[in-house]
Amino acid sequence: MAVLNFTSREFRSQQAHVFELADQGEKVIIRRSKKQAYTLVPVSDDDFTITPELQARIDKARAEIKAGECITVRGKEELNAYLTSL
């Protein structure tokens, strides 16, 4: 699958078409300048919803952290040491 590149001007003039391409699963990049680019990705309401299952996982993780059942690293050196130990 090719990556489709559009300038911001092309995007503005072909907005409906570019949105349709993204909806069809095409990889769309919109270039604003030589240094700035954006990816156009469709999202659904599910992407912003915390499901009961996800909330349960969040609650469990918070309880584990509160109980000290986690690894805490402070600073770059501790992080590197921990990652090296894996």
mmCIF file as gemmi writes it, N, C-alpha and C atoms, coordinates in Angstrom:
data_model
loop_
_atom_site.group_PDB
_atom_site.id
_atom_site.type_symbol
_atom_site.label_atom_id
_atom_site.label_alt_id
_atom_site.label_comp_id
_atom_site.label_asym_id
_atom_site.label_entity_id
_atom_site.label_seq_id
_atom_site.pdbx_PDB_ins_code
_atom_site.Cartn_x
_atom_site.Cartn_y
_atom_site.Cartn_z
_atom_site.occupancy
_atom_site.B_iso_or_equiv
_atom_site.pdbx_formal_charge
_atom_site.auth_seq_id
_atom_site.auth_asym_id
_atom_site.pdbx_PDB_model_num
ATOM 1 N N . MET Axp A 1 ? 0.844 -1.168 0 1 0 ? 1 A 1
ATOM 2 C CA . MET Axp A 1 ? 0 0 0 1 0 ? 1 A 1
ATOM 3 C C . MET Axp A 1 ? 0.898 1.243 0 1 0 ? 1 A 1
ATOM 4 N N . ALA Axp A 2 ? 0.667 2.116 -0.927 1 0 ? 2 A 1
ATOM 5 C CA . ALA Axp A 2 ? 1.464 3.323 -1.052 1 0 ? 2 A 1
ATOM 6 C C . ALA Axp A 2 ? 1.007 4.378 -0.049 1 0 ? 2 A 1
ATOM 7 N N . VAL Axp A 3 ? 1.924 5.248 0.291 1 0 ? 3 A 1
ATOM 8 C CA . VAL Axp A 3 ? 1.599 6.388 1.133 1 0 ? 3 A 1
ATOM 9 C C . VAL Axp A 3 ? 1.243 7.541 0.203 1 0 ? 3 A 1
ATOM 10 N N . LEU Axp A 4 ? 0.088 8.12 0.427 1 0 ? 4 A 1
ATOM 11 C CA . LEU Axp A 4 ? -0.374 9.221 -0.419 1 0 ? 4 A 1
ATOM 12 C C . LEU Axp A 4 ? -0.052 10.539 0.253 1 0 ? 4 A 1
ATOM 13 N N . ASN Axp A 5 ? 0.685 11.395 -0.439 1 0 ? 5 A 1
ATOM 14 C CA . ASN Axp A 5 ? 1.094 12.684 0.097 1 0 ? 5 A 1
ATOM 15 C C . ASN Axp A 5 ? 0.305 13.806 -0.573 1 0 ? 5 A 1
ATOM 16 N N . PHE Axp A 6 ? -0.153 14.733 0.248 1 0 ? 6 A 1
ATOM 17 C CA . PHE Axp A 6 ? -0.868 15.9 -0.246 1 0 ? 6 A 1
ATOM 18 C C . PHE Axp A 6 ? -0.282 17.134 0.418 1 0 ? 6 A 1
ATOM 19 N N . THR Axp A 7 ? -0.182 18.206 -0.309 1 0 ? 7 A 1
ATOM 20 C CA . THR Axp A 7 ? 0.169 19.473 0.321 1 0 ? 7 A 1
ATOM 21 C C . THR Axp A 7 ? -1.084 19.977 1.033 1 0 ? 7 A 1
ATOM 22 N N . SER Axp A 8 ? -0.901 20.937 1.921 1 0 ? 8 A 1
ATOM 23 C CA . SER Axp A 8 ? -2.073 21.47 2.613 1 0 ? 8 A 1
ATOM 24 C C . SER Axp A 8 ? -3.037 22.113 1.616 1 0 ? 8 A 1
ATOM 25 N N . ARG Axp A 9 ? -2.513 22.709 0.581 1 0 ? 9 A 1
ATOM 26 C CA . ARG Axp A 9 ? -3.366 23.325 -0.447 1 0 ? 9 A 1
ATOM 27 C C . ARG Axp A 9 ? -4.156 22.253 -1.208 1 0 ? 9 A 1
ATOM 28 N N . GLU Axp A 10 ? -3.477 21.152 -1.566 1 0 ? 10 A 1
ATOM 29 C CA . GLU Axp A 10 ? -4.169 20.061 -2.248 1 0 ? 10 A 1
ATOM 30 C C . GLU Axp A 10 ? -5.241 19.454 -1.337 1 0 ? 10 A 1
ATOM 31 N N . PHE Axp A 11 ? -4.91 19.309 -0.059 1 0 ? 11 A 1
ATOM 32 C CA . PHE Axp A 11 ? -5.874 18.762 0.88 1 0 ? 11 A 1
ATOM 33 C C . PHE Axp A 11 ? -7.123 19.632 0.949 1 0 ? 11 A 1
ATOM 34 N N . ARG Axp A 12 ? -6.928 20.949 1.053 1 0 ? 12 A 1
ATOM 35 C CA . ARG Axp A 12 ? -8.088 21.848 1.137 1 0 ? 12 A 1
ATOM 36 C C . ARG Axp A 12 ? -8.964 21.751 -0.111 1 0 ? 12 A 1
ATOM 37 N N . SER Axp A 13 ? -8.334 21.643 -1.273 1 0 ? 13 A 1
ATOM 38 C CA . SER Axp A 13 ? -9.123 21.63 -2.505 1 0 ? 13 A 1
ATOM 39 C C . SER Axp A 13 ? -9.757 20.262 -2.791 1 0 ? 13 A 1
ATOM 40 N N . GLN Axp A 14 ? -9.22 19.186 -2.189 1 0 ? 14 A 1
ATOM 41 C CA . GLN Axp A 14 ? -9.724 17.836 -2.443 1 0 ? 14 A 1
ATOM 42 C C . GLN Axp A 14 ? -10.152 17.138 -1.152 1 0 ? 14 A 1
ATOM 43 N N . GLN Axp A 15 ? -10.62 17.903 -0.194 1 0 ? 15 A 1
ATOM 44 C CA . GLN Axp A 15 ? -10.882 17.383 1.144 1 0 ? 15 A 1
ATOM 45 C C . GLN Axp A 15 ? -11.757 16.126 1.151 1 0 ? 15 A 1
ATOM 46 N N . ALA Axp A 16 ? -12.881 16.155 0.478 1 0 ? 16 A 1
ATOM 47 C CA . ALA Axp A 16 ? -13.794 15.005 0.489 1 0 ? 16 A 1
ATOM 48 C C . ALA Axp A 16 ? -13.102 13.765 -0.059 1 0 ? 16 A 1
ATOM 49 N N . HIS Axp A 17 ? -12.365 13.923 -1.143 1 0 ? 17 A 1
ATOM 50 C CA . HIS Axp A 17 ? -11.653 12.799 -1.756 1 0 ? 17 A 1
ATOM 51 C C . HIS Axp A 17 ? -10.584 12.243 -0.82 1 0 ? 17 A 1
ATOM 52 N N . VAL Axp A 18 ? -9.837 13.119 -0.173 1 0 ? 18 A 1
ATOM 53 C CA . VAL Axp A 18 ? -8.771 12.681 0.734 1 0 ? 18 A 1
ATOM 54 C C . VAL Axp A 18 ? -9.372 11.956 1.938 1 0 ? 18 A 1
ATOM 55 N N . PHE Axp A 19 ? -10.472 12.455 2.476 1 0 ? 19 A 1
ATOM 56 C CA . PHE Axp A 19 ? -11.14 11.764 3.58 1 0 ? 19 A 1
ATOM 57 C C . PHE Axp A 19 ? -11.603 10.372 3.148 1 0 ? 19 A 1
ATOM 58 N N . GLU Axp A 20 ? -12.14 10.261 1.933 1 0 ? 20 A 1
ATOM 59 C CA . GLU Axp A 20 ? -12.58 8.956 1.433 1 0 ? 20 A 1
ATOM 60 C C . GLU Axp A 20 ? -11.408 7.989 1.337 1 0 ? 20 A 1
ATOM 61 N N . LEU Axp A 21 ? -10.261 8.471 0.879 1 0 ? 21 A 1
ATOM 62 C CA . LEU Axp A 21 ? -9.077 7.617 0.798 1 0 ? 21 A 1
ATOM 63 C C . LEU Axp A 21 ? -8.683 7.099 2.175 1 0 ? 21 A 1
ATOM 64 N N . ALA Axp A 22 ? -8.679 7.979 3.168 1 0 ? 22 A 1
ATOM 65 C CA . ALA Axp A 22 ? -8.346 7.571 4.538 1 0 ? 22 A 1
ATOM 66 C C . ALA Axp A 22 ? -9.366 6.577 5.062 1 0 ? 22 A 1
ATOM 67 N N . ASP Axp A 23 ? -10.647 6.795 4.759 1 0 ? 23 A 1
ATOM 68 C CA . ASP Axp A 23 ? -11.702 5.874 5.191 1 0 ? 23 A 1
ATOM 69 C C . ASP Axp A 23 ? -11.523 4.485 4.572 1 0 ? 23 A 1
ATOM 70 N N . GLN Axp A 24 ? -10.948 4.439 3.383 1 0 ? 24 A 1
ATOM 71 C CA . GLN Axp A 24 ? -10.729 3.168 2.685 1 0 ? 24 A 1
ATOM 72 C C . GLN Axp A 24 ? -9.444 2.476 3.155 1 0 ? 24 A 1
ATOM 73 N N . GLY Axp A 25 ? -8.751 3.072 4.107 1 0 ? 25 A 1
ATOM 74 C CA . GLY Axp A 25 ? -7.549 2.446 4.649 1 0 ? 25 A 1
ATOM 75 C C . GLY Axp A 25 ? -6.252 2.905 4.026 1 0 ? 25 A 1
ATOM 76 N N . GLU Axp A 26 ? -6.305 3.871 3.132 1 0 ? 26 A 1
ATOM 77 C CA . GLU Axp A 26 ? -5.076 4.383 2.526 1 0 ? 26 A 1
ATOM 78 C C . GLU Axp A 26 ? -4.295 5.197 3.557 1 0 ? 26 A 1
ATOM 79 N N . LYS Axp A 27 ? -2.983 5.165 3.469 1 0 ? 27 A 1
ATOM 80 C CA . LYS Axp A 27 ? -2.136 5.971 4.344 1 0 ? 27 A 1
ATOM 81 C C . LYS Axp A 27 ? -2.005 7.347 3.708 1 0 ? 27 A 1
ATOM 82 N N . VAL Axp A 28 ? -2.501 8.364 4.412 1 0 ? 28 A 1
ATOM 83 C CA . VAL Axp A 28 ? -2.536 9.726 3.881 1 0 ? 28 A 1
ATOM 84 C C . VAL Axp A 28 ? -1.677 10.634 4.751 1 0 ? 28 A 1
ATOM 85 N N . ILE Axp A 29 ? -0.757 11.339 4.11 1 0 ? 29 A 1
ATOM 86 C CA . ILE Axp A 29 ? 0.068 12.322 4.799 1 0 ? 29 A 1
ATOM 87 C C . ILE Axp A 29 ? -0.201 13.68 4.181 1 0 ? 29 A 1
ATOM 88 N N . ILE Axp A 30 ? -0.413 14.653 5.04 1 0 ? 30 A 1
ATOM 89 C CA . ILE Axp A 30 ? -0.636 16.027 4.586 1 0 ? 30 A 1
ATOM 90 C C . ILE Axp A 30 ? 0.569 16.839 5.017 1 0 ? 30 A 1
ATOM 91 N N . ARG Axp A 31 ? 1.261 17.42 4.046 1 0 ? 31 A 1
ATOM 92 C CA . ARG Axp A 31 ? 2.461 18.208 4.323 1 0 ? 31 A 1
ATOM 93 C C . ARG Axp A 31 ? 2.095 19.682 4.408 1 0 ? 31 A 1
ATOM 94 N N . ARG Axp A 32 ? 2.475 20.284 5.528 1 0 ? 32 A 1
ATOM 95 C CA . ARG Axp A 32 ? 2.2 21.701 5.737 1 0 ? 32 A 1
ATOM 96 C C . ARG Axp A 32 ? 3.395 22.549 5.315 1 0 ? 32 A 1
ATOM 97 N N . SER Axp A 33 ? 4.571 22.012 5.501 1 0 ? 33 A 1
ATOM 98 C CA . SER Axp A 33 ? 5.812 22.663 5.077 1 0 ? 33 A 1
ATOM 99 C C . SER Axp A 33 ? 6.837 21.554 4.946 1 0 ? 33 A 1
ATOM 100 N N . LYS Axp A 34 ? 8.067 21.93 4.676 1 0 ? 34 A 1
ATOM 101 C CA . LYS Axp A 34 ? 9.111 20.906 4.538 1 0 ? 34 A 1
ATOM 102 C C . LYS Axp A 34 ? 9.35 20.174 5.848 1 0 ? 34 A 1
ATOM 103 N N . LYS Axp A 35 ? 9.086 20.84 6.964 1 0 ? 35 A 1
ATOM 104 C CA . LYS Axp A 35 ? 9.376 20.25 8.269 1 0 ? 35 A 1
ATOM 105 C C . LYS Axp A 35 ? 8.15 19.736 9.004 1 0 ? 35 A 1
ATOM 106 N N . GLN Axp A 36 ? 6.948 20.029 8.534 1 0 ? 36 A 1
ATOM 107 C CA . GLN Axp A 36 ? 5.741 19.604 9.235 1 0 ? 36 A 1
ATOM 108 C C . GLN Axp A 36 ? 4.88 18.738 8.334 1 0 ? 36 A 1
ATOM 109 N N . ALA Axp A 37 ? 4.463 17.604 8.89 1 0 ? 37 A 1
ATOM 110 C CA . ALA Axp A 37 ? 3.57 16.697 8.167 1 0 ? 37 A 1
ATOM 111 C C . ALA Axp A 37 ? 2.618 16.068 9.165 1 0 ? 37 A 1
ATOM 112 N N . TYR Axp A 38 ? 1.456 15.693 8.697 1 0 ? 38 A 1
ATOM 113 C CA . TYR Axp A 38 ? 0.415 15.125 9.544 1 0 ? 38 A 1
ATOM 114 C C . TYR Axp A 38 ? -0.148 13.883 8.856 1 0 ? 38 A 1
ATOM 115 N N . THR Axp A 39 ? -0.515 12.892 9.647 1 0 ? 39 A 1
ATOM 116 C CA . THR Axp A 39 ? -1.142 11.695 9.127 1 0 ? 39 A 1
ATOM 117 C C . THR Axp A 39 ? -2.646 11.804 9.35 1 0 ? 39 A 1
ATOM 118 N N . LEU Axp A 40 ? -3.408 11.513 8.32 1 0 ? 40 A 1
ATOM 119 C CA . LEU Axp A 40 ? -4.862 11.538 8.422 1 0 ? 40 A 1
ATOM 120 C C . LEU Axp A 40 ? -5.333 10.116 8.723 1 0 ? 40 A 1
ATOM 121 N N . VAL Axp A 41 ? -5.923 9.944 9.895 1 0 ? 41 A 1
ATOM 122 C CA . VAL Axp A 41 ? -6.348 8.62 10.356 1 0 ? 41 A 1
ATOM 123 C C . VAL Axp A 41 ? -7.795 8.703 10.838 1 0 ? 41 A 1
ATOM 124 N N . PRO Axp A 42 ? -8.676 7.85 10.317 1 0 ? 42 A 1
ATOM 125 C CA . PRO Axp A 42 ? -10.049 7.865 10.81 1 0 ? 42 A 1
ATOM 126 C C . PRO Axp A 42 ? -10.121 7.309 12.232 1 0 ? 42 A 1
ATOM 127 N N . VAL Axp A 43 ? -10.975 7.89 13.036 1 0 ? 43 A 1
ATOM 128 C CA . VAL Axp A 43 ? -11.208 7.408 14.395 1 0 ? 43 A 1
ATOM 129 C C . VAL Axp A 43 ? -12.707 7.204 14.579 1 0 ? 43 A 1
ATOM 130 N N . SER Axp A 44 ? -13.04 6.343 15.532 1 0 ? 44 A 1
ATOM 131 C CA . SER Axp A 44 ? -14.455 6.112 15.833 1 0 ? 44 A 1
ATOM 132 C C . SER Axp A 44 ? -14.712 6.503 17.28 1 0 ? 44 A 1
ATOM 133 N N . ASP Axp A 45 ? -15.969 6.525 17.652 1 0 ? 45 A 1
ATOM 134 C CA . ASP Axp A 45 ? -16.318 6.853 19.035 1 0 ? 45 A 1
ATOM 135 C C . ASP Axp A 45 ? -15.668 5.886 20.016 1 0 ? 45 A 1
ATOM 136 N N . ASP Axp A 46 ? -15.476 4.634 19.587 1 0 ? 46 A 1
ATOM 137 C CA . ASP Axp A 46 ? -14.846 3.638 20.452 1 0 ? 46 A 1
ATOM 138 C C . ASP Axp A 46 ? -13.418 4.021 20.826 1 0 ? 46 A 1
ATOM 139 N N . ASP Axp A 47 ? -12.77 4.794 19.978 1 0 ? 47 A 1
ATOM 140 C CA . ASP Axp A 47 ? -11.399 5.209 20.258 1 0 ? 47 A 1
ATOM 141 C C . ASP Axp A 47 ? -11.323 6.17 21.435 1 0 ? 47 A 1
ATOM 142 N N . PHE Axp A 48 ? -12.444 6.779 21.796 1 0 ? 48 A 1
ATOM 143 C CA . PHE Axp A 48 ? -12.464 7.762 22.871 1 0 ? 48 A 1
ATOM 144 C C . PHE Axp A 48 ? -13.274 7.308 24.076 1 0 ? 48 A 1
ATOM 145 N N . THR Axp A 49 ? -13.746 6.082 24.037 1 0 ? 49 A 1
ATOM 146 C CA . THR Axp A 49 ? -14.61 5.569 25.085 1 0 ? 49 A 1
ATOM 147 C C . THR Axp A 49 ? -13.842 4.618 25.989 1 0 ? 49 A 1
ATOM 148 N N . ILE Axp A 50 ? -14 4.803 27.28 1 0 ? 50 A 1
ATOM 149 C CA . ILE Axp A 50 ? -13.426 3.861 28.23 1 0 ? 50 A 1
ATOM 150 C C . ILE Axp A 50 ? -14.49 2.815 28.506 1 0 ? 50 A 1
ATOM 151 N N . THR Axp A 51 ? -14.254 1.624 28.01 1 0 ? 51 A 1
ATOM 152 C CA . THR Axp A 51 ? -15.203 0.529 28.184 1 0 ? 51 A 1
ATOM 153 C C . THR Axp A 51 ? -15.134 0.023 29.628 1 0 ? 51 A 1
ATOM 154 N N . PRO Axp A 52 ? -16.146 -0.695 30.07 1 0 ? 52 A 1
ATOM 155 C CA . PRO Axp A 52 ? -16.083 -1.267 31.421 1 0 ? 52 A 1
ATOM 156 C C . PRO Axp A 52 ? -14.86 -2.163 31.614 1 0 ? 52 A 1
ATOM 157 N N . GLU Axp A 53 ? -14.486 -2.901 30.581 1 0 ? 53 A 1
ATOM 158 C CA . GLU Axp A 53 ? -13.313 -3.772 30.674 1 0 ? 53 A 1
ATOM 159 C C . GLU Axp A 53 ? -12.039 -2.953 30.85 1 0 ? 53 A 1
ATOM 160 N N . LEU Axp A 54 ? -11.912 -1.876 30.075 1 0 ? 54 A 1
ATOM 161 C CA . LEU Axp A 54 ? -10.739 -1.018 30.199 1 0 ? 54 A 1
ATOM 162 C C . LEU Axp A 54 ? -10.715 -0.343 31.56 1 0 ? 54 A 1
ATOM 163 N N . GLN Axp A 55 ? -11.857 0.115 32.043 1 0 ? 55 A 1
ATOM 164 C CA . GLN Axp A 55 ? -11.916 0.749 33.359 1 0 ? 55 A 1
ATOM 165 C C . GLN Axp A 55 ? -11.496 -0.236 34.445 1 0 ? 55 A 1
ATOM 166 N N . ALA Axp A 56 ? -11.895 -1.495 34.312 1 0 ? 56 A 1
ATOM 167 C CA . ALA Axp A 56 ? -11.501 -2.517 35.293 1 0 ? 56 A 1
ATOM 168 C C . ALA Axp A 56 ? -9.989 -2.707 35.281 1 0 ? 56 A 1
ATOM 169 N N . ARG Axp A 57 ? -9.379 -2.707 34.103 1 0 ? 57 A 1
ATOM 170 C CA . ARG Axp A 57 ? -7.923 -2.835 34.014 1 0 ? 57 A 1
ATOM 171 C C . ARG Axp A 57 ? -7.223 -1.628 34.619 1 0 ? 57 A 1
ATOM 172 N N . ILE Axp A 58 ? -7.77 -0.44 34.391 1 0 ? 58 A 1
ATOM 173 C CA . ILE Axp A 58 ? -7.204 0.78 34.977 1 0 ? 58 A 1
ATOM 174 C C . ILE Axp A 58 ? -7.29 0.722 36.493 1 0 ? 58 A 1
ATOM 175 N N . ASP Axp A 59 ? -8.457 0.336 37.007 1 0 ? 59 A 1
ATOM 176 C CA . ASP Axp A 59 ? -8.649 0.241 38.46 1 0 ? 59 A 1
ATOM 177 C C . ASP Axp A 59 ? -7.695 -0.773 39.076 1 0 ? 59 A 1
ATOM 178 N N . LYS Axp A 60 ? -7.52 -1.906 38.413 1 0 ? 60 A 1
ATOM 179 C CA . LYS Axp A 60 ? -6.604 -2.94 38.906 1 0 ? 60 A 1
ATOM 180 C C . LYS Axp A 60 ? -5.173 -2.41 38.946 1 0 ? 60 A 1
ATOM 181 N N . ALA Axp A 61 ? -4.754 -1.726 37.889 1 0 ? 61 A 1
ATOM 182 C CA . ALA Axp A 61 ? -3.397 -1.179 37.837 1 0 ? 61 A 1
ATOM 183 C C . ALA Axp A 61 ? -3.19 -0.144 38.937 1 0 ? 61 A 1
ATOM 184 N N . ARG Axp A 62 ? -4.176 0.699 39.159 1 0 ? 62 A 1
ATOM 185 C CA . ARG Axp A 62 ? -4.065 1.697 40.23 1 0 ? 62 A 1
ATOM 186 C C . ARG Axp A 62 ? -3.95 1.034 41.602 1 0 ? 62 A 1
ATOM 187 N N . ALA Axp A 63 ? -4.714 -0.028 41.817 1 0 ? 63 A 1
ATOM 188 C CA . ALA Axp A 63 ? -4.65 -0.75 43.091 1 0 ? 63 A 1
ATOM 189 C C . ALA Axp A 63 ? -3.275 -1.395 43.27 1 0 ? 63 A 1
ATOM 190 N N . GLU Axp A 64 ? -2.731 -1.96 42.198 1 0 ? 64 A 1
ATOM 191 C CA . GLU Axp A 64 ? -1.401 -2.566 42.269 1 0 ? 64 A 1
ATOM 192 C C . GLU Axp A 64 ? -0.334 -1.516 42.599 1 0 ? 64 A 1
ATOM 193 N N . ILE Axp A 65 ? -0.446 -0.365 41.993 1 0 ? 65 A 1
ATOM 194 C CA . ILE Axp A 65 ? 0.517 0.719 42.266 1 0 ? 65 A 1
ATOM 195 C C . ILE Axp A 65 ? 0.399 1.156 43.716 1 0 ? 65 A 1
ATOM 196 N N . LYS Axp A 66 ? -0.83 1.329 44.18 1 0 ? 66 A 1
ATOM 197 C CA . LYS Axp A 66 ? -1.058 1.757 45.568 1 0 ? 66 A 1
ATOM 198 C C . LYS Axp A 66 ? -0.51 0.734 46.561 1 0 ? 66 A 1
ATOM 199 N N . ALA Axp A 67 ? -0.583 -0.552 46.209 1 0 ? 67 A 1
ATOM 200 C CA . ALA Axp A 67 ? -0.093 -1.62 47.08 1 0 ? 67 A 1
ATOM 201 C C . ALA Axp A 67 ? 1.416 -1.83 46.922 1 0 ? 67 A 1
ATOM 202 N N . GLY Axp A 68 ? 2.043 -1.06 46.064 1 0 ? 68 A 1
ATOM 203 C CA . GLY Axp A 68 ? 3.478 -1.195 45.871 1 0 ? 68 A 1
ATOM 204 C C . GLY Axp A 68 ? 3.875 -2.352 44.98 1 0 ? 68 A 1
ATOM 205 N N . GLU Axp A 69 ? 2.937 -2.898 44.26 1 0 ? 69 A 1
ATOM 206 C CA . GLU Axp A 69 ? 3.195 -4.031 43.37 1 0 ? 69 A 1
ATOM 207 C C . GLU Axp A 69 ? 3.613 -3.53 41.99 1 0 ? 69 A 1
ATOM 208 N N . CYS Axp A 70 ? 4.673 -2.747 41.989 1 0 ? 70 A 1
ATOM 209 C CA . CYS Axp A 70 ? 5.145 -2.177 40.74 1 0 ? 70 A 1
ATOM 210 C C . CYS Axp A 70 ? 6.636 -1.885 40.875 1 0 ? 70 A 1
ATOM 211 N N . ILE Axp A 71 ? 7.248 -1.542 39.787 1 0 ? 71 A 1
ATOM 212 C CA . ILE Axp A 71 ? 8.654 -1.169 39.789 1 0 ? 71 A 1
ATOM 213 C C . ILE Axp A 71 ? 8.721 0.336 39.597 1 0 ? 71 A 1
ATOM 214 N N . THR Axp A 72 ? 9.469 0.992 40.455 1 0 ? 72 A 1
ATOM 215 C CA . THR Axp A 72 ? 9.631 2.438 40.36 1 0 ? 72 A 1
ATOM 216 C C . THR Axp A 72 ? 11.081 2.749 40.016 1 0 ? 72 A 1
ATOM 217 N N . VAL Axp A 73 ? 11.262 3.576 39.028 1 0 ? 73 A 1
ATOM 218 C CA . VAL Axp A 73 ? 12.617 4.031 38.685 1 0 ? 73 A 1
ATOM 219 C C . VAL Axp A 73 ? 12.634 5.539 38.754 1 0 ? 73 A 1
ATOM 220 N N . ARG Axp A 74 ? 13.72 6.047 39.26 1 0 ? 74 A 1
ATOM 221 C CA . ARG Axp A 74 ? 13.88 7.494 39.37 1 0 ? 74 A 1
ATOM 222 C C . ARG Axp A 74 ? 15.153 7.886 38.637 1 0 ? 74 A 1
ATOM 223 N N . GLY Axp A 75 ? 14.965 8.449 37.51 1 0 ? 75 A 1
ATOM 224 C CA . GLY Axp A 75 ? 16.104 8.948 36.766 1 0 ? 75 A 1
ATOM 225 C C . GLY Axp A 75 ? 16.561 8.009 35.662 1 0 ? 75 A 1
ATOM 226 N N . LYS Axp A 76 ? 17.369 8.573 34.819 1 0 ? 76 A 1
ATOM 227 C CA . LYS Axp A 76 ? 17.862 7.882 33.634 1 0 ? 76 A 1
ATOM 228 C C . LYS Axp A 76 ? 18.713 6.668 33.989 1 0 ? 76 A 1
ATOM 229 N N . GLU Axp A 77 ? 19.584 6.822 34.978 1 0 ? 77 A 1
ATOM 230 C CA . GLU Axp A 77 ? 20.48 5.729 35.347 1 0 ? 77 A 1
ATOM 231 C C . GLU Axp A 77 ? 19.703 4.52 35.856 1 0 ? 77 A 1
ATOM 232 N N . GLU Axp A 78 ? 18.715 4.747 36.721 1 0 ? 78 A 1
ATOM 233 C CA . GLU Axp A 78 ? 17.904 3.641 37.232 1 0 ? 78 A 1
ATOM 234 C C . GLU Axp A 78 ? 17.13 2.964 36.11 1 0 ? 78 A 1
ATOM 235 N N . LEU Axp A 79 ? 16.631 3.769 35.196 1 0 ? 79 A 1
ATOM 236 C CA . LEU Axp A 79 ? 15.882 3.21 34.073 1 0 ? 79 A 1
ATOM 237 C C . LEU Axp A 79 ? 16.801 2.348 33.219 1 0 ? 79 A 1
ATOM 238 N N . ASN Axp A 80 ? 17.967 2.857 32.895 1 0 ? 80 A 1
ATOM 239 C CA . ASN Axp A 80 ? 18.909 2.073 32.087 1 0 ? 80 A 1
ATOM 240 C C . ASN Axp A 80 ? 19.306 0.796 32.791 1 0 ? 80 A 1
ATOM 241 N N . ALA Axp A 81 ? 19.551 0.87 34.098 1 0 ? 81 A 1
ATOM 242 C CA . ALA Axp A 81 ? 19.912 -0.321 34.871 1 0 ? 81 A 1
ATOM 243 C C . ALA Axp A 81 ? 18.781 -1.345 34.84 1 0 ? 81 A 1
ATOM 244 N N . TYR Axp A 82 ? 17.545 -0.873 35.007 1 0 ? 82 A 1
ATOM 245 C CA . TYR Axp A 82 ? 16.405 -1.789 34.98 1 0 ? 82 A 1
ATOM 246 C C . TYR Axp A 82 ? 16.263 -2.444 33.616 1 0 ? 82 A 1
ATOM 247 N N . LEU Axp A 83 ? 16.343 -1.652 32.564 1 0 ? 83 A 1
ATOM 248 C CA . LEU Axp A 83 ? 16.188 -2.196 31.211 1 0 ? 83 A 1
ATOM 249 C C . LEU Axp A 83 ? 17.318 -3.175 30.878 1 0 ? 83 A 1
ATOM 250 N N . THR Axp A 84 ? 18.508 -2.896 31.343 1 0 ? 84 A 1
ATOM 251 C CA . THR Axp A 84 ? 19.634 -3.8 31.114 1 0 ? 84 A 1
ATOM 252 C C . THR Axp A 84 ? 19.416 -5.125 31.833 1 0 ? 84 A 1
ATOM 253 N N . SER Axp A 85 ? 18.748 -5.079 32.978 1 0 ? 85 A 1
ATOM 254 C CA . SER Axp A 85 ? 18.54 -6.292 33.764 1 0 ? 85 A 1
ATOM 255 C C . SER Axp A 85 ? 17.484 -7.226 33.164 1 0 ? 85 A 1
ATOM 256 N N . LEU Axp A 86 ? 16.707 -6.745 32.244 1 0 ? 86 A 1
ATOM 257 C CA . LEU Axp A 86 ? 15.631 -7.58 31.672 1 0 ? 86 A 1
ATOM 258 C C . LEU Axp A 86 ? 16.162 -8.664 30.784 1 0 ? 86 A 1
